[in-house]
Amino acid sequence: MRVHISPQIVVNISSLYDDVNRIFLEYIDNSLDSAEALYDSAENSYTRSIKIELNLKGNKYTNGKVIISDNCLGIEDLDDVCGNIGNSNKKEQAFLNGQFGYGIFSFMAACNNLEVISKVDDRGAYKMVIPKERFKTEKIEDVRIEDKSKATLATSSGTKIELTGFDKNSWKFIDVDKIISEIENHFEQLINRKNLEISIIHNNRKHICRSFNYDEIEGPVWERSITKLSAGKGEKKHTIILDRPINVFLKLAENKKLDRFPIFIKNGRRIEEVKSISGFRSKHKGDLWGHPKLTGYIDVGNTLDPNIARKGFRNNKKSTAVFSTLIDIENEIWEFIDLANQEQSERHYSKLEDYLNKALSSLAKIDNMNFRKEFLKGNDESLSGGGSGSEREIVEGGAKDFGLKEGAGQNGGGFGNNEGEGFKFGDLIDDNNSIGDNEGDGPSNNDDGFMDENDFKGKAKKRSGFNIKLVQREPDINQKDQLVRSQIIGGDIEVFIKHPDFESRVDKKRNGEEKISQRLITYIAGEITVHYKDAFYEKTKINNEYSKYQLEELVEFIYKFEDLLKDLRNKNLSDITTE
């Protein structure tokens, strides 16, 4: 039986290109393949300047055209372009990508005509026009393409592709920004080569494509060179030794979401995101390979071959073995992420400490000024410690040098005499508007009540008179054998982040990201307030016994503190900034 293959199959294969913007990548890909003989891997450079240009012309589909030109080595024989469809001469060259021989016909998915002009050395340039309509016939022998003809080309060697006759719908979806993005993502491993320029021209504006720079991302790296694969199951399980390793490069961003997920690459080209490969049946495709801060690539070397659409791999025993091996090392990658998250968490909590200290300093200044205001008005209760029992002395009149002449206590106490004996406001509020002594417990004062930049350095007490510390170790245990949520030691207010009450108020995502909940804000505000107000009342000697007024004041301080922290609500811990 004689098998008859219709030339219509070429048109049908072109329909695999469902995104018109990806069609143009095929022609850039061919240019890069043509230049490969000029590439020096030791220098990561081409031996001469290589320029590949995509020029988008016209403002509507009726006059629109796309021109892709290069100064590479050219096409040896244009006759082979149509004479050997699906029989590419690149198959035996592992470093080349165009192994199917269909790429040049991808234009049929979007437009009707392709014109190719190519020149090899100084042999002269030749042109060939390929109309889509010629392939809309049942018999291969009916396909007639005009013979190549002489043409002109400005470069000493190279190729020029011109696409015209776009259909209305395809032209509508051509997006310059997406073309740029596709090129920069698809060829990221090649664009960084020296002596190579890939540019896009549209409306007389030129954009030079840039490779993604992994070095600009702050964060740890996980690398692995896979030299053998685990294949089969049970008694049929065996090992496949690779003649060229599969290289895994992953990087976990420290401070920002990338949404640039790990990809498979071959010959420097992106195949597809790992999480989007249908044959890769990992249970962690979403949370691991779709981690918002994880990026990188898996270079499959010569182990796997892409499918005809280059958006996945051919389904065979090797691809199954590769995917199985990747699943086996996923636990190691998770351990890497967990360790990195732990280290990053410590730094992030340090930023949260600074944020809390700023908030407390701001609120403490207001608190102290309110106290000063009430004190100077003479509306506050005696702070002298004089009086008897529950009897309190209301001070009338003003103050002089923060020492009051009038109104001595019944027991001879009072606020002091003309020599300044007795209580002075400076005994309560130091020059930094802090609770402390006259020696100064904190850094210099700012009018805004916040700390100077240098105030975050070292272990010096903050402007509130305290240094808030989020302690990473296990909580201390009190005399009742209970875990301590927080405590004050000297000027340090320590809040234990490993206390169950703290941990239960941290929202943790599956990828390890920690988010600050409203419950956590209230919890932190309450714990800090208790220690701050206790010290405040102790220092001011307002009353040796807590009153309803003081409890109400305590609660109000918590609410105010909580309000100052409202911008933290639902924010990732890694997103905190003290600026």
C-alpha positions in Angstrom: 0.0 0.0 0.0 1.3 3.4 -0.9 0.9 6.1 1.8 -0.2 9.5 0.6 0.6 12.5 2.8 -1.2 15.7 2.0 0.7 19.0 2.0 -2.1 20.3 4.1 -0.3 18.8 7.0 2.2 21.6 6.9 -0.7 24.1 7.4 -2.1 22.0 10.2 1.2 21.7 12.1 1.5 25.5 11.9 -1.7 25.7 13.9 0.2 24.4 17.0 1.5 28.0 17.3 -1.5 29.4 19.1 0.2 32.7 20.0 1.2 34.9 17.1 4.0 36.5 19.1 5.7 33.2 19.6 5.9 32.6 15.8 8.5 35.2 15.4 10.7 33.4 17.9 11.1 30.6 15.3 12.9 32.9 12.9 15.1 34.4 15.6 15.9 30.8 16.7 17.0 30.0 13.1 19.3 33.1 13.2 20.9 31.9 16.4 21.4 28.4 15.0 23.1 30.0 12.0 25.4 32.0 14.3 26.3 29.0 16.5 29.4 28.2 14.4 30.8 31.6 15.4 30.3 31.1 19.1 33.3 30.6 21.4 32.1 28.8 24.6 35.3 29.4 26.5 34.9 33.2 26.1 31.1 33.1 26.1 31.3 35.3 23.0 30.8 35.3 19.3 34.0 35.8 17.2 32.3 38.7 15.5 29.4 41.0 16.2 26.1 39.3 15.6 23.0 41.4 15.1 19.4 40.1 14.9 16.6 42.6 14.3 12.8 42.3 14.3 11.1 45.2 12.6 7.4 45.6 12.9 5.9 47.9 10.2 2.4 49.0 9.3 -0.6 50.1 11.4 -3.2 47.5 10.3 -3.4 44.0 9.0 -3.8 45.1 5.3 -0.4 46.8 5.2 1.3 45.2 8.2 4.6 43.3 7.8 7.2 41.8 10.1 10.8 41.7 9.0 13.4 39.5 10.8 17.0 40.1 9.6 20.4 39.0 10.7 24.1 39.1 9.7 24.8 35.5 10.5 26.1 32.8 8.1 23.0 32.5 5.8 21.2 29.5 4.4 23.4 27.2 2.3 20.7 26.1 -0.1 17.2 27.7 -0.2 16.0 24.8 -2.2 16.2 22.6 0.9 13.8 24.9 2.7 10.9 23.4 0.8 12.5 20.4 -0.7 13.0 18.6 2.6 10.1 19.6 4.8 10.3 17.9 8.2 13.8 16.6 7.4 16.0 19.2 9.0 19.8 18.9 8.5 20.2 20.1 12.1 19.1 16.8 13.6 22.7 15.5 14.0 23.9 18.7 15.5 23.0 18.6 19.2 23.9 22.2 19.8 21.3 23.4 17.3 17.6 23.8 18.1 15.8 23.6 14.8 15.6 19.8 14.6 12.1 19.4 13.0 12.3 21.4 9.8 8.9 23.0 10.3 9.8 26.2 12.0 10.1 28.3 8.9 6.5 27.4 8.0 5.2 28.6 11.3 4.1 31.9 9.5 1.1 30.0 8.1 -0.6 30.2 11.6 -0.9 34.0 11.2 -0.2 35.2 7.6 -0.2 34.1 4.0 3.3 34.9 2.6 6.9 34.4 3.6 9.7 35.9 1.6 13.3 34.8 2.4 16.5 36.4 1.2 19.7 34.8 2.2 23.4 35.2 1.4 26.4 33.0 2.3 29.8 34.7 2.3 30.1 36.6 -0.9 28.4 34.1 -3.2 25.5 36.5 -3.8 22.0 36.7 -2.3 19.0 34.7 -3.4 15.3 35.1 -2.8 12.4 32.7 -2.4 8.7 33.4 -1.8 6.6 30.8 -0.1 2.8 31.4 -0.3 0.5 29.6 2.2 -2.1 29.0 -0.6 0.2 26.7 -2.5 -0.1 24.1 0.3 -3.9 24.0 0.3 -4.0 21.1 -2.1 -4.5 17.3 -1.7 -1.4 16.1 -3.6 2.2 16.9 -2.7 3.1 16.9 -6.4 0.8 19.8 -6.9 2.8 22.0 -4.6 4.7 24.5 -6.8 7.1 27.0 -5.3 8.9 29.4 -7.6 12.6 28.8 -8.0 14.9 31.0 -6.1 16.0 34.2 -7.8 18.9 36.6 -7.4 18.4 39.4 -4.9 20.4 41.9 -2.9 21.3 41.9 0.8 23.2 44.7 2.5 25.3 42.4 4.8 28.2 40.2 3.6 26.2 37.2 4.8 22.9 36.7 6.6 19.2 36.2 6.1 16.2 38.4 5.8 12.6 37.1 6.5 9.6 39.2 5.5 6.1 38.1 6.6 3.1 39.7 5.0 -0.6 39.1 4.4 -1.6 38.9 8.0 -5.2 37.9 8.8 -7.1 40.4 10.8 -7.4 38.4 14.0 -3.7 37.6 14.2 -2.6 41.1 13.5 -4.8 42.3 16.4 -2.9 40.1 18.9 0.6 41.2 17.9 2.0 42.8 21.0 5.4 44.5 20.9 5.8 44.3 24.7 4.9 40.6 24.7 7.3 39.9 21.8 10.1 41.5 23.9 9.1 39.5 26.9 9.0 36.3 24.9 12.4 36.8 23.4 14.0 37.8 26.7 12.5 34.9 28.5 12.9 32.3 25.8 16.5 33.1 25.0 17.7 34.2 28.4 20.7 31.9 28.4 21.8 33.1 24.9 21.2 36.8 25.2 23.9 37.2 27.8 26.5 36.1 25.3 29.0 38.7 24.3 28.9 40.2 20.8 25.2 39.5 20.4 22.4 42.0 20.0 18.8 41.1 19.5 16.6 44.2 18.9 13.0 45.1 18.3 12.0 48.1 16.2 8.5 49.6 16.2 7.4 53.1 15.4 11.0 54.1 14.9 11.8 53.1 18.5 14.4 50.5 19.1 14.5 48.1 22.1 17.6 46.0 22.7 16.7 42.7 24.5 18.4 42.1 27.8 18.9 38.8 29.6 17.5 38.2 33.0 20.2 38.7 35.6 20.0 36.2 38.4 22.9 37.9 40.2 20.7 40.9 40.9 18.4 38.9 43.0 19.3 38.8 46.7 19.0 35.3 48.1 20.6 31.9 48.5 21.3 29.5 45.6 20.7 25.7 45.3 22.5 23.9 42.6 22.7 20.2 41.6 24.4 18.4 38.7 22.4 15.2 38.0 24.6 12.6 36.3 22.3 9.5 36.7 18.6 8.9 36.6 16.4 6.6 38.5 14.2 4.6 36.1 11.5 2.0 36.5 9.8 0.6 39.6 10.2 -2.5 41.8 12.3 -5.3 40.2 12.6 -3.3 37.0 14.1 -0.3 38.8 17.5 0.6 37.3 19.9 3.5 36.8 20.6 5.5 33.6 24.1 7.0 33.4 24.1 10.3 31.5 26.9 11.3 29.2 26.0 15.0 29.8 24.6 16.1 33.2 21.3 17.7 33.8 22.0 21.0 35.7 19.6 22.4 38.2 20.0 26.1 39.3 17.5 27.5 41.8 17.5 30.8 43.6 15.2 31.9 46.4 14.6 35.7 46.4 14.9 37.2 49.8 12.9 40.4 49.8 10.4 40.2 46.9 8.1 38.1 44.9 9.4 37.3 41.5 6.6 35.3 39.9 9.3 34.1 37.6 9.1 30.4 38.1 11.7 27.8 37.4 11.9 26.7 33.8 13.2 23.8 31.7 15.8 24.8 29.1 17.5 23.0 26.3 20.3 24.5 24.1 19.9 27.8 25.9 16.2 28.0 25.1 13.3 28.0 27.4 11.0 25.0 26.9 8.3 25.7 29.5 7.8 26.4 33.2 8.4 23.3 35.3 5.0 23.6 36.9 3.3 23.7 33.6 4.8 20.5 32.1 1.9 18.1 31.8 4.1 14.9 32.0 5.7 16.1 35.2 3.4 14.7 37.9 4.8 16.1 41.0 2.5 16.8 44.0 4.4 20.0 44.6 4.0 21.6 41.2 2.0 24.5 42.7 3.7 25.2 46.1 7.3 24.3 45.2 7.7 24.9 41.5 5.1 27.7 41.7 6.8 29.3 44.7 6.5 33.1 44.2 10.1 33.7 45.3 11.7 30.7 43.7 13.3 31.0 40.2 15.9 29.4 38.1 16.2 26.7 35.5 16.7 23.0 34.8 19.0 22.5 31.8 18.2 19.1 30.4 21.3 18.9 28.2 20.9 16.3 25.5 18.8 14.0 27.6 15.4 15.2 26.6 13.9 16.3 23.3 11.2 18.9 23.0 7.9 18.2 21.3 7.1 19.8 18.0 5.5 22.9 19.6 8.5 23.2 21.9 6.3 23.7 24.9 7.0 20.3 26.5 9.0 17.1 26.0 8.5 14.0 24.0 6.9 11.3 26.2 9.3 8.5 26.5 11.3 6.4 29.1 13.9 9.1 29.5 11.5 11.9 30.2 9.7 9.6 32.8 13.1 8.9 34.4 14.0 12.6 34.5 10.7 13.6 36.1 11.0 10.7 38.6 14.5 11.8 39.6 13.4 15.4 40.1 10.6 14.2 42.4 13.2 12.3 44.4 15.2 15.5 45.1 12.2 17.7 45.9 12.6 17.1 49.7 16.1 18.4 49.5 14.9 21.5 47.8 12.2 22.0 50.5 14.9 21.7 53.1 16.8 24.4 51.3 13.8 26.6 51.3 12.9 26.0 54.9 16.5 26.8 56.1 16.5 29.9 53.9 13.1 31.0 55.2 14.4 30.5 58.8 17.4 32.7 58.2 15.4 35.3 56.4 12.8 35.2 59.1 15.4 36.3 61.7 16.3 39.3 59.5 12.7 40.1 58.9 11.9 40.0 62.6 14.8 42.4 63.1 13.0 44.8 60.8 9.8 44.3 62.7 11.7 45.1 65.9 12.8 48.5 64.4 9.2 49.1 63.3 7.9 48.4 66.8 10.5 50.6 68.4 9.6 53.5 66.1 5.9 53.1 67.0 6.6 52.9 70.7 8.9 55.9 70.6 6.3 58.0 68.8 3.6 56.9 71.2 5.8 57.3 74.3 6.6 60.9 73.3 2.9 61.7 73.1 2.3 59.9 76.4 5.1 61.9 78.1 3.9 65.2 76.7 0.3 64.5 77.9 1.7 63.7 81.4 3.8 67.0 81.3 0.7 68.9 80.2 -1.4 67.6 83.0 1.4 68.1 85.5 2.0 71.7 84.6 -1.7 72.5 84.7 -1.7 71.3 88.2 -4.5 68.9 87.4 -2.6 65.8 88.4 -2.4 64.1 91.7 0.6 64.6 93.9 3.6 62.7 92.7 5.6 63.4 95.9 4.8 60.2 97.7 3.4 62.5 100.5 0.1 62.3 102.0 -1.3 59.5 104.2 -3.2 56.4 103.2 -5.3 57.0 100.2 -5.3 60.8 100.7 -4.0 62.6 97.6 -2.8 66.2 97.2 -3.9 68.2 94.2 -1.2 70.7 93.2 -2.4 74.2 92.4 -0.5 76.7 90.4 2.3 76.3 88.0 5.9 75.1 88.2 9.3 76.7 88.3 12.2 74.8 86.8 10.0 71.8 87.2 10.2 72.1 90.9 7.2 73.5 92.8 7.5 75.9 95.7 3.9 75.7 96.9 2.0 72.8 98.3 4.2 70.7 100.5 2.9 67.4 101.4 1.3 66.9 104.8 4.2 64.9 106.0 6.7 67.5 104.9 7.2 66.0 101.5 6.1 68.0 98.6 7.6 68.9 95.3 10.6 70.8 96.6 11.7 74.2 97.8 13.5 77.1 96.3 16.7 75.1 96.2 15.0 72.6 93.9 14.8 69.8 96.4 12.1 67.2 95.9 10.6 66.0 92.6 11.8 67.5 89.3 10.2 66.7 86.0 13.5 65.7 84.7 13.6 62.8 87.2 10.7 61.4 85.1 11.4 62.6 81.6 14.9 62.8 80.4 16.3 65.0 77.6 15.1 62.4 75.1 11.5 62.6 76.2 12.1 59.1 77.6 11.3 57.5 80.9 14.7 57.4 82.5 17.1 59.4 84.6 19.0 62.6 83.9 22.0 60.7 82.5 20.0 60.0 79.3 18.9 56.5 78.5 18.3 56.9 74.8 19.6 58.6 71.6 19.1 62.2 70.6 15.6 63.6 70.2 13.8 64.3 66.9 10.9 66.6 66.6 8.9 63.9 65.0 9.3 61.6 67.9 11.0 58.9 65.9 14.5 57.7 66.0 17.4 58.8 63.9 18.8 56.3 61.4 21.7 55.5 63.6 19.3 54.8 66.5 18.7 51.3 65.0 22.3 50.3 65.4 23.6 48.5 68.4 21.7 47.6 71.6 21.2 51.1 72.9 17.8 51.8 74.3 15.3 53.4 71.9 13.8 56.7 72.4 11.0 55.3 74.4 13.6 54.3 77.0 13.2 50.7 76.0 14.6 48.3 73.4 12.0 45.9 72.0 13.5 42.6 71.2 11.7 39.7 69.4 13.5 36.8 70.9 14.2 33.7 68.7 14.9 31.2 71.5 12.4 29.1 73.4 10.4 31.0 75.9 11.5 31.2 79.5 9.4 29.5 82.2 8.0 31.4 85.2 7.6 30.2 88.8 4.3 28.6 87.9 6.0 26.5 85.3 4.2 28.5 82.6 5.8 29.7 79.4 6.6 33.4 79.5 5.0 35.4 76.6 7.1 38.5 77.3 9.3 40.0 80.0 11.3 43.1 80.8 15.0 42.9 81.7 16.6 46.2 82.3 15.5 48.4 79.4 14.8 45.4 77.1 11.2 44.3 76.5 11.5 40.7 75.3 8.7 39.1 73.3 9.1 35.4 72.7 8.1 34.6 69.1 8.3 30.9 69.7 5.5 31.1 72.3 2.5 29.2 71.1 0.3 32.3 71.6 2.6 34.2 69.3 3.0 31.4 66.7 -0.8 30.8 66.5 -1.2 34.5 65.5 1.2 34.3 62.6 -0.4 33.3 59.3 2.0 30.9 57.5 1.6 30.0 53.9 2.5 26.6 52.4 5.6 28.2 50.8 6.9 29.3 54.2 6.0 33.0 53.9 4.9 34.5 57.2 2.1 37.1 57.2 1.2 39.5 60.1 -2.4 39.0 61.2 -4.6 41.5 63.1 -4.5 39.1 66.0 -0.7 39.3 66.1 -0.8 43.1 66.0 -3.1 43.2 69.0 -1.0 40.6 70.8 2.2 42.5 70.4 0.7 45.8 71.3 -0.8 44.3 74.5 2.4 42.6 75.6 4.6 45.7 75.1 2.1 48.0 76.6 1.9 46.1 79.9 5.6 46.4 80.4 5.8 50.0 79.3 3.0 51.2 81.4 4.1 49.2 84.4 7.5 51.0 84.2 5.8 54.3 83.6 3.6 54.1 86.7 6.5 52.8 88.7 8.7 55.7 87.6 6.1 58.4 88.1 4.9 57.1 91.4 1.3 58.1 90.5 -0.1 55.5 92.8 1.2 52.4 94.4 -2.1 50.6 93.6 -3.6 50.4 90.1 -6.9 52.3 89.7 -9.7 52.0 87.2 -8.3 55.1 85.5 -5.0 53.5 85.0 -6.5 50.3 83.6 -8.6 52.4 81.2 -5.4 54.3 80.3 -3.6 51.0 79.8 -6.3 49.8 77.4 -6.3 53.1 75.5 -2.6 52.9 75.1 -2.9 49.4 73.6 -5.5 50.7 71.1 -3.3 53.6 70.1 -0.3 51.3 69.8 -2.4 48.9 67.7 -3.5 51.7 65.5 0.2 52.7 64.8 0.8 49.2 63.7 -2.2 49.0 61.4 -0.1 49.2 58.2 1.4 45.9 59.2 -1.9 44.1 58.9 -1.9 41.3 56.3 1.6 42.3 55.3 4.2 39.6 54.6 6.9 39.6 57.2 9.4 40.0 54.3 7.7 43.1 53.1 8.3 45.2 56.3 10.3 48.3 55.8 11.3 50.9 58.4 11.5 53.7 55.9 
